[in-house]
Amino acid sequence: MLPKIRSVFEAAEMIEFIETSRCEFGIERSIPCHLLIETHGALVEEFELAALPGVESLSFGLMDFIVTHNGAIPDSAMRSPGQFDHPLVRRAKLEIAAACHAHGKVPSHNVTTEVRDTNSASRACGASIPSRSGRSSKSFRRARMKSFSPPRFC
């Protein structure tokens, strides 16, 4: 996973470094790159990022994306249902999904922040983790949803 991508040039440079290192170490299989889209710059270039050779997926970095908006997106958009309903977040997810599908890449949903108590978090937001994953898949055509394992982080 390559985080904080700001441009196609930056992503291409990192992918080239990975490919060069792969060859230097004699690794025969390709190393797929997963780009984490969490900046304005990356969102503007999502179609070009998805077109890069070596990129397997684009994943949306919800929390950092919201923070970079300096209050224009409320923190409630970090949880359900806000992560699906806020217009700026929704637009970003749709654009990333469209770019991935246009280039045969995998769109990936952001991690969930509701990891401490999945039962109460699910009741509080009106959706369980599996149903949020389903909503992500149906609404944004996501093929993967990242999540933390609550016992490991609590």
TORZA-124586 format. One line per 4 residues: number of its first residue (from 1); their letters; for each residue x, y, z of N, C-alpha, C. Coordinates in steps of 0.02 Angstrom, whole numbers, plus 32768, in hexadecimal, padded with zeros to 4 digits. Layout:
<recs>
NUM	a	X:Y:Z:X:Y:Z:X:Y:Z  ...
</recs>
This chain:
<recs>
1	mlpk	802B:7FC5:8000:8000:8000:8000:802D:803E:8000  8023:8068:7FD0:8049:80A6:7FCC:801C:80E0:7FE2  8029:80FC:801E:7FFE:8130:803A:800F:8176:8021  7FE0:81A3:802E:7FE9:81EB:8022:7FFF:81FC:7FDC
5	irsv	7FE7:81D8:7FAB:7FF7:81E7:7F65:7FDD:822D:7F55  8009:8257:7F38:7FF4:829B:7F27:7FEF:82A7:7EDC  8010:827C:7EB4:800F:8287:7E6C:8021:8246:7E47  8013:8246:7E06:8026:820E:7DDC:8072:8207:7DDA
9	feaa	8095:823F:7DD4:80DE:823E:7DD2:80FA:821C:7E11  80E1:822F:7E4B:80F8:8212:7E8A:80EA:81C7:7E8D  80AE:81B3:7E79:809C:816C:7E7A:80C8:8145:7E49  80D2:815F:7E0D:80FC:813D:7DDB:8143:8135:7DF5
13	emie	815C:8167:7E17:81A0:8164:7E33:81A5:812C:7E68  8172:8127:7E93:8172:80F3:7EC6:816C:80AD:7EA7  8141:80A7:7E76:8137:8066:7E54:8177:8051:7E31  8199:8080:7E12:81D9:8071:7DF1:820D:805A:7E24
17	fiet	820F:807A:7E5F:823E:8066:7E93:822F:801E:7EA9  81F0:800E:7EB1:81DC:7FCA:7EC6:81F1:7F98:7E90  81E5:7FA8:7E51:81F7:7F7C:7E1A:8243:7F72:7E15  8268:7FA8:7E1C:82B1:7FA4:7E1B:82CA:7F78:7E54
21	srce	82AF:7F83:7E8F:82C3:7F5B:7EC9:82B1:7F12:7EBF  8277:7F05:7EA3:8263:7EC0:7E95:8296:7E9D:7E69  82AC:7EBF:7E35:82DD:7EA2:7E07:8321:7E99:7E29  8336:7ECB:7E4F:8376:7EC7:7E72:8379:7E8C:7EA3
25	fgie	8341:7E7D:7EC4:833F:7E47:7EF5:832D:7E04:7ED6  8324:7E03:7E94:8316:7DC5:7E72:82D1:7DA8:7E7F  82A2:7DD3:7E90:825D:7DBC:7E9C:823C:7DB5:7E58  8224:7D79:7E4A:8209:7D6C:7E07:81C2:7D84:7DFD
29	rsip	8199:7D7D:7E2F:8153:7D91:7E26:814C:7DDD:7E2C  811B:7DF8:7E0B:8110:7E40:7E0F:80F5:7E52:7E55  8101:7E8F:7E68:80E9:7EA7:7EA8:80B2:7EDA:7E9A  8073:7EC7:7EA8:803C:7EF5:7E9A:803D:7F30:7ECA
33	chll	802D:7F6A:7EB0:802B:7FA6:7ED9:7FE2:7FBB:7EE5  7FD5:7FCE:7F22:7F94:7FE6:7F37:7F9E:802F:7F4B  7F7D:805C:7F29:7F85:80A3:7F36:7F4D:80BB:7F64  7F61:80DF:7F98:7F31:80FA:7FC8:7F22:8143:7FB4
37	ieth	7EE5:814E:7F9E:7ECF:8190:7F87:7EB2:81B6:7FC2  7ED7:81E8:7FDA:7EC0:820D:8014:7ED2:8257:8010  7EE7:826E:7FD5:7EF8:82B5:7FCC:7ED1:82D1:7F91  7ECC:8313:7F90:7EAA:8335:7F59:7ECE:8327:7F17
41	galv	7F10:832A:7F18:7F37:831E:7EDC:7F2B:82DA:7EBD  7F29:82A8:7EE7:7F1D:8264:7ECD:7ED7:825E:7EB2  7EA7:827D:7ED3:7E62:8277:7EBC:7E58:8297:7E77  7E7D:82CC:7E6A:7E79:82EE:7E29:7E95:82C1:7DF2
45	eefe	7EC4:8295:7E03:7EE6:826B:7DD1:7ED4:8221:7DD7  7E99:8211:7DF2:7E89:81CA:7DFF:7E88:819F:7DC1  7E72:81BA:7D87:7E72:8191:7D4A:7EB8:8182:7D32  7EE5:81B3:7D37:7F2A:81A9:7D23:7F4D:8179:7D53
49	laal	7F3D:817E:7D94:7F5A:8151:7DC6:7F44:8109:7DB8  7F05:8100:7DAA:7EEC:80BC:7D9C:7F0A:809F:7D5D  7F20:80C9:7D2F:7F3D:80B1:7CF0:7F86:809C:7CF7  7FA6:80AD:7D2E:7FED:809C:7D35:7FF9:8051:7D36
53	pgve	802B:8039:7D12:803D:7FF2:7D16:8055:7FE2:7D5D  8044:7FA8:7D74:8058:7F93:7DB7:8026:7FA3:7DED  7FF6:7FCD:7DDE:7FC2:7FDE:7E0F:7F8C:7FA8:7E0C  7F7D:7F8B:7E45:7F48:7F59:7E49:7F07:7F77:7E62
57	slsf	7F0D:7FA8:7E91:7ECF:7FC5:7EAC:7EDB:800C:7EC4  7EA3:8030:7EC8:7EA2:8071:7EE7:7E75:806B:7F24  7E8E:8082:7F5C:7E68:807E:7F9A:7E5D:80C6:7FB3  7E21:80D3:7FCC:7E10:8116:7FE4:7E22:811D:802D
61	glmd	7E4A:8150:803D:7E5E:815F:8081:7E2F:8193:809F  7DF9:817C:80BC:7DC4:81A7:80D4:7DDB:81D9:8108  7DFD:81C2:813C:7E0D:81EF:8174:7E3A:8228:815E  7E71:8219:813C:7E9D:824F:8126:7E7C:827C:80F2
65	fivt	7E52:825F:80C8:7E2D:8287:8097:7E02:82BB:80BA  7DDF:82A5:80EE:7DB3:82D3:8114:7DDD:8309:8137  7E13:82F6:8155:7E3E:8326:8179:7E59:835B:8149  7E6B:8349:810B:7E86:837A:80DC:7E53:83AD:80C5
69	hnga	7E14:83A1:80D6:7DE0:83D1:80C3:7DD6:8408:80F8  7DFE:8406:812C:7DFF:843C:815F:7DBA:8450:8178  7D91:8420:8189:7D50:842E:81A7:7D16:842F:8175  7D24:842E:8134:7CEE:842F:8103:7CC6:83EE:8104
73	ipds	7CE5:83B9:811B:7CC3:8378:8123:7CC3:8369:816D  7C8A:8360:818C:7C87:8353:81D4:7CA3:830E:81E5  7CBA:8307:8223:7CD6:82C6:8238:7CA2:828F:8238  7C62:82A0:8237:7C2E:826D:8233:7C32:8247:81F1
77	amrs	7C54:8262:81BF:7C5C:8240:817F:7C90:8208:8183  7CB1:8202:81BD:7CE0:81CB:81C6:7CBD:818A:81DB  7C7C:8190:81EA:7C56:8156:8201:7C19:814D:81D4  7BF8:8116:81DC:7BB9:810B:81B8:7B81:812F:81DC
81	pgqf	7B53:814B:81B9:7B4A:8149:8171:7B6E:8182:814C  7B8F:81AF:8171:7BAF:81E9:8152:7BE2:81D8:811E  7C06:81A0:8128:7C39:818E:80F7:7C1B:817B:80B3  7BDA:8170:80B1:7BB8:8161:8072:7B8E:819B:805A
85	dhpl	7B7B:81C8:8087:7B4B:81FB:8076:7B67:8241:806A  7BA1:8252:8087:7BBC:8295:807E:7BCF:829E:8034  7BB9:82D5:8014:7BC3:82DD:7FCC:7C0D:82DC:7FB6  7C3A:82FC:7FDB:7C80:82FD:7FC7:7CA1:82B8:7FCE
89	vrra	7C8F:8294:8002:7CA9:8251:800C:7C8C:8222:7FD7  7C4C:8228:7FCC:7C2B:81FF:7F99:7C49:820A:7F54  7C54:8249:7F42:7C72:825A:7F02:7CB7:823A:7EFB  7CE0:823F:7F2F:7D24:8222:7F2D:7D21:81D7:7F23
93	klei	7CF5:81B5:7F48:7CEF:816D:7F41:7CD8:8159:7EFB  7CA8:817E:7EE0:7C8F:816E:7E9D:7CC4:8179:7E67  7CEB:81AF:7E6D:7D1F:81BD:7E3C:7D56:8188:7E3E  7D69:8173:7E7A:7D9C:813E:7E81:7D82:80FD:7E63
97	aaac	7D44:80EB:7E72:7D27:80AE:7E57:7D24:80B1:7E0A  7D0F:80EA:7DEF:7D0B:80F1:7DA6:7D50:80EA:7D86  7D82:8108:7DA4:7DC7:8103:7D88:7DDF:80BB:7D89  7DD2:8098:7DC0:7DE8:8052:7DC5:7DC5:8027:7D91
101	hahg	7D84:802E:7D8B:7D5F:8005:7D5B:7D73:8015:7D13  7D84:8053:7D05:7D99:8066:7CC2:7DDB:8046:7CAF  7E05:8037:7CE1:7E48:801C:7CD3:7E52:7FD5:7CED  7E1C:7FB3:7CFF:7E21:7F6E:7D15:7E45:7F64:7D56
105	kvps	7E40:7F96:7D82:7E60:7F92:7DC4:7E2B:7F87:7DF9  7E40:7F79:7E36:7E12:7F69:7E6C:7E06:7FA7:7E98  7DC8:7FC0:7E9C:7DBA:7FF6:7ECA:7DB2:7FDA:7F11  7DD1:7FFA:7F41:7DCF:7FE1:7F86:7DB2:8017:7FB3
109	hnvt	7D87:8001:7FE0:7D66:802E:8010:7D96:803B:8049  7D8F:8075:8068:7DB8:8088:80A2:7DAD:805A:80DD  7DD9:805F:810E:7DD1:8038:814B:7D97:8055:8173  7D7C:802C:819E:7D49:8044:81CC:7D6A:805E:820B
113	tevr	7D4E:8092:8228:7D68:80AC:8267:7D43:8091:82A3  7D10:806A:8297:7CE5:8050:82CD:7CFD:800B:82E1  7D36:8008:8304:7D55:7FC8:8313:7D54:7FB4:835C  7D46:7FE0:8389:7D4A:7FD0:83D0:7D13:7FA0:83E7
117	dtns	7CD5:7FAF:83D3:7C9D:7F85:83E7:7C6F:7F80:83AB  7C78:7F4B:8385:7C53:7F46:8346:7C08:7F44:8351  7BF0:7F29:8389:7BA8:7F27:8394:7B8C:7F6C:83A2  7BAA:7F91:83D1:7B8E:7FD3:83E1:7B9C:8003:83A8
121	asra	7BD5:7FFD:8388:7BE3:8029:834F:7BB1:801D:8317  7BA0:7FDE:830D:7B6F:7FCE:82D9:7B2B:7FEB:82EA  7B16:7FE5:8329:7AD6:8002:833C:7AD7:804E:8337  7B0E:806C:834B:7B12:80B5:834B:7B0F:80D1:8305
125	cgas	7B2B:80AF:82D5:7B2B:80CA:8291:7AF6:80AC:8266  7AD1:807C:8280:7A9A:8060:825A:7AAF:802C:8227  7AEC:8013:822A:7B01:7FE1:81F9:7B3A:7FB8:8216  7B37:7F77:820B:7B6E:7F4C:8221:7BA8:7F51:81F0
129	ipsr	7BE3:7F39:8205:7C1C:7F3A:81D8:7C0D:7F14:8198  7BEE:7ED7:819B:7BDD:7EB6:815C:7BAD:7EDE:8131  7B7D:7F00:814F:7B4E:7F26:8126:7B6F:7F65:8109  7BA0:7F83:812D:7BC5:7FBB:8110:7BEE:7FA4:80D6
133	sgrs	7C0C:7F68:80DC:7C32:7F4C:80A5:7C05:7F41:8069  7BC9:7F27:8075:7B99:7F1D:8040:7B83:7F5E:8020  7B79:7F91:8049:7B65:7FD2:802E:7B9D:7FEF:8004  7BDA:7FE7:801B:7C13:7FFE:7FF4:7C16:7FDC:7FB0
137	sksf	7C0B:7F9B:7FB1:7C0D:7F75:7F73:7BD5:7F8B:7F43  7B99:7F93:7F5E:7B60:7FA4:7F34:7B62:7FED:7F1D  7B72:801A:7F4B:7B70:8062:7F3B:7BAC:8079:7F12  7BE6:805C:7F1F:7C23:8076:7F00:7C48:8042:7ED7
141	rrar	7C2A:8007:7ECF:7C47:7FD0:7EA8:7C8D:7FBE:7EC1  7C95:7FBF:7F03:7CD4:7FAC:7F22:7CDB:7F61:7F23  7D16:7F48:7F15:7D22:7F00:7F17:7D41:7EEB:7F59  7D5F:7F1A:7F7D:7D7F:7F0B:7FBC:7D6D:7F40:7FEF
145	mksf	7D68:7F2B:802E:7D60:7F5A:8065:7D94:7F4A:8098  7DBC:7F7A:80AB:7DEF:7F70:80DE:7DCE:7F77:8122  7DE4:7F4F:8152:7DCD:7F58:8196:7E02:7F3F:81C6  7E03:7F5C:8200:7E30:7F46:8235:7E0D:7F0F:825D
149	sppr	7E33:7EE2:8277:7E17:7EAF:82A3:7E13:7ECB:82E9  7DD7:7ED7:8304:7DD0:7EF8:8344:7DFB:7EDA:837D  7DFE:7E98:8385:7E26:7E7D:83BC:7E70:7E90:83B8  7E89:7E9B:837C:7ED0:7EAB:8375:7EDF:7EF3:8387
153	fc	7EAF:7F20:8384:7EBB:7F67:838D:7E9C:7F83:83CC  7E75:7F5D:83F0:7E52:7F78:842A:7E76:7F68:846B
</recs>
